């Protein structure tokens, strides 16, 4: 192997699963360690799996971390669209008649922009709230990665009202330490949707960055109610919530 040109060796190593590269291959010899710790191998793996273009236009500070973050990128919110009723959601506050799951588009509603979303959660005539706490280590984001790289934490949510009823909406997301101290927070104002609105779905998005070391959990909470106090489910509708950790 020592007689192989470095470029050829990199191509061979790029065919090996990333975890094996880090845990086994880099222990073989100094040359392999240097290649596994270097950028060229990970740029090639990113290109092979579609995480980077052929010209490597991304300016990643650490291509190994960029690869692992790209590989793990997924929605960390479980049951974001109500396909499993209220499963995985905690601290559920059922004001009025409580939360309900309905099929899109719903009465006096509009279809969602994505055909992959079929249901939504709807609130009632008093405040309804629900939350999820994401354990980042359990999801594969180790302490050193979160403390040194501090990858972006991207939060998104979608909300809409019925066209025949006004409603209120709130979103609050917190980055928490091991002891659940708040290290960073994003909270919307109370968003009011008037009666006789067009029932369009609105996306809200926020990106946490440069939040400092110590983040171990993400707490996502949203909710709302109607403003007419009608019995039933005339409050804000929410669906397709997401939290992603990105390079």
N, C-alpha and C positions, 0 to 999 in steps of 0.2 A: 504493500500500500504506500510505503514511503517513496516509491519510485513514480507514483502517479502524479501527474500535474495537479496542482491545487484545484483548478477549475473542474477537473474530472471528479476529484474526490468530493467536492462540494455537491456536485450533481448526484453522486451516489448517496451521500448522507441525506440529501433533501428527500429521498424516497423513504426514509425511516420515520416512523411516527415521532412527533415532537417530544412527547414525554420520554421516550427511549433515548432521544438525543441528549436530553438534559440529565437524566438519571443514570444512563449507562455509557453512551458513546463518549461523552466528554471526559470520562475517567480512564479511557483506553491509553492515551498518550498525550504528550504536550501539544502535538500538532492538532489532534482532534479537539482537544479542549479549546485551543485558540480559534478553531473554525466554528465550534458550537457557540463560543462566546462572542464571535464577530458578527458583522452585519450581513455579509454576502450570502451566507447560508439561509438566513431568515428572509432576506429580500426575495431569494429564489422561491422559498416555500410560499411566501405571500403571493408571488406572481402565479405560481402553479395553482393555487386555490382561489384565485380571483380577488384577493384582498388588496392587491397593488397592481398598477399598470405596468406594462412592459418597460417603460422608461423610468420607473420608480420615482414618479413625481411627488409622492408623499414624502414629507420631511420628518420621518420618525426619529426621535432621539434614541430609542432603543427598539430595534426591529424585532428582537425576541419577544418583548412585551407587546409590541404591536401585533405580532402574530397570535399570541395567546389571547389577547383581548378581542381580536377580530374573530377568532375561532369560537370564543365563548359568547359572542354577542347574541342576545336573545331577550325576549320580554321576561323580566323577573316577577311580574305580577301574575299570580295564578287566577284563573277564572275571570278574565277581564271583561267578558261580555255577558255574563250571567248564564252560560251554558250549563253550569253546575249549581244553579240556584244561588245561594249565598255561601257555598262552600269556600273555604280558605279566607273569607273575610271575617275580621274580628272587631271587637268594640262596636258592635252593631247597635245603633240607636234608631229605634223604630218609632219615630214620632207620628202622630195621627194614626193612619191605618198601616203605617210601616212601609218598608221596602216591598216592591213587587217587580217581577221580571216579565217583560212583554216582548212580543215579536215585532220586529220592524215591518212597516214604518209606524205602526200604532195609530190610534185615533188622532186625527188632526196633526199628524206628523209627516215627516219626509224620510225617504230612504237614506241610508248611510252612504257616504262616498265610496266605501269599499264593499264589494259583493261578498267578502269573507265574513262580514259581521252580520249576524242575523237577529240578535236580541240586545236589549238594553235594560238597565235598572232604572226604576222610576220612583220618585219620592212622593210624599203625601202632604197633608195640610199643616203639619208641624215638622220641625227639623228632623231629618233623617241623615245619619252619618254612618260610614263604615271605613275600615282601615285594614291595611296589611303591613306587617313588619318583615322586611327582607333581611335574612342573615347572610351577609356577603361572603363570609368564610364558607358557609355551607353550600353556597352557590359556586364556589371555586375561585374566589378572589382573595388571595392570601394577603397577610398583613403587610409584608414588605412592598408588594405591588401597590396596595392602597396608600401606604405611607410615603413612598418615594415617588412613584410614577403619578399618583393621584389622577387616575383616569377620569374622564368626564362621566358624570352621572346625569343622564338625560331623562327627564320626566315629561310625559304627555298624557293628556286626558281630553275627552270629547264630551260636550254637553249640548243640550237642546231643550227647548220648551215646546209645549203644545201651542198651536196657533190660536186656540181659544182661551188660553189661561196664562197669566203672568207667573213668574217663578224666580227663585233665588238660587245661586250656586256658589260654592266655596271649594277651594283646594288648598291643602297644606301638606308640604313634604319636608321632612326633617332628616338630616344626616346625624346619626347617633354614635356615641363612643361605646366601648365595652360595657360601661356602667349606664348606658343610655342617656348620657349628658348630650345636650343639643350642641353640635359643632357648626352646623349651618342650617338655614331654614329658608324656605320659599313659601309665602302665603299670599294668595290673591286677596284683593278686596272682595266684599260680598258683591257678586255680579247680579244685577237685576235684569231680567228679561221681561219686557212689557207684555200685557195682554194684546192680542191681535198682532203677534209677531209672525214671521214667515216660517217658523219651525225648522229653520236650517240648523245643521250641525256645525258647531264651532270647535276647533282644536285649540288647546292651550298647551304651551310648551315652555320648559325652563331647563337650562343646563347648569349644573354645579361644576365648578372648576377651581383649582387653587384653594381648596378648602382646608388644607393642613392635614397633618398626620392624625391617626387615631380613629378614622371612620370604620365602623364594623357593621352598622345596621342602617337601613333606609326605612323610614316610616312614612307611608302614603295614606292620606286621609282625604276623603271628599264627601260632599253631601249637599243638601238643599231642601227646599220645600216650595209649595205654591204660595201665591200672595193673595188668593181669593178665599182661602180657607174652606174650599169645597171638600166635602167628604169623598174619599176615594183617592185616586192617583192622578193628580193634575200638576204635580210639582216637576222639578227639573229632571231630565233624563240624562243618564251618563252611561258610557260604554267605551270599550277599546282602550282602557287605561294601560299605560306602559311605564316601566322603569328599565332602562338599559345602561350598562356600563360599557363605554366606548373608548377606543384609542384616541 
